Amino acid sequence: MVEYIPLSEKVIHKRNVELLELHKRVLKTYLIQKGIKVKTRNRFFKIYDFEINPDNIVSYFFLPSSIFVRAIIIGGEYLEDHKTLFFKENYGRKRSKHKNRSL
């Protein structure tokens, strides 16, 4: 049996810093696609740096960019409400509609 060895704090922090940088690149690409000016993007990332850090990036990393950008601009409780957003999975089997086949 393999014994569980937890990761060190240093390794976890390094991974979270990498996630933070990746998230910034994704958001920058999203904002460029939306046609946001450079000055506005810089303001957005000032707010981003104030709200998001390596300690809490995991909570926000998997949010869709459109929801995250709105949440961070509105800020406050709205950002906290979307902290752990889970999407409902499509449960059940989809049934196809069969036509009556009569000969």
Secondary structure as the mmCIF struct_conf table of DSSP 4:
data_model
#
loop_
_struct_conf.conf_type_id
_struct_conf.id
_struct_conf.beg_label_comp_id
_struct_conf.beg_label_asym_id
_struct_conf.beg_label_seq_id
_struct_conf.end_label_comp_id
_struct_conf.end_label_asym_id
_struct_conf.end_label_seq_id
HELX_LH_PP_P HELX_LH_PP_P1 VAL A 2 TYR A 4
HELX_LH_PP_P HELX_LH_PP_P2 PRO A 6 SER A 8
HELX_RH_AL_P HELX_RH_AL_P1 GLU A 9 GLN A 33
TURN_TY1_P TURN_TY1_P1 LYS A 34 GLY A 35
HELX_RH_AL_P HELX_RH_AL_P2 VAL A 38 GLU A 51
TURN_TY1_P TURN_TY1_P2 PRO A 54 ASN A 56
HELX_RH_AL_P HELX_RH_AL_P3 ILE A 57 TYR A 60
TURN_TY1_P TURN_TY1_P3 PHE A 61 PHE A 62
BEND BEND1 LEU A 63 LEU A 63
HELX_RH_AL_P HELX_RH_AL_P4 SER A 65 ILE A 74
TURN_TY1_P TURN_TY1_P4 GLY A 76 GLY A 76
HELX_RH_AL_P HELX_RH_AL_P5 GLU A 77 ASP A 81
TURN_TY1_P TURN_TY1_P5 HIS A 82 THR A 84
HELX_LH_PP_P HELX_LH_PP_P3 PHE A 87 GLU A 89
BEND BEND2 GLY A 92 GLY A 92
HELX_LH_PP_P HELX_LH_PP_P4 ARG A 93 ASN A 100
#
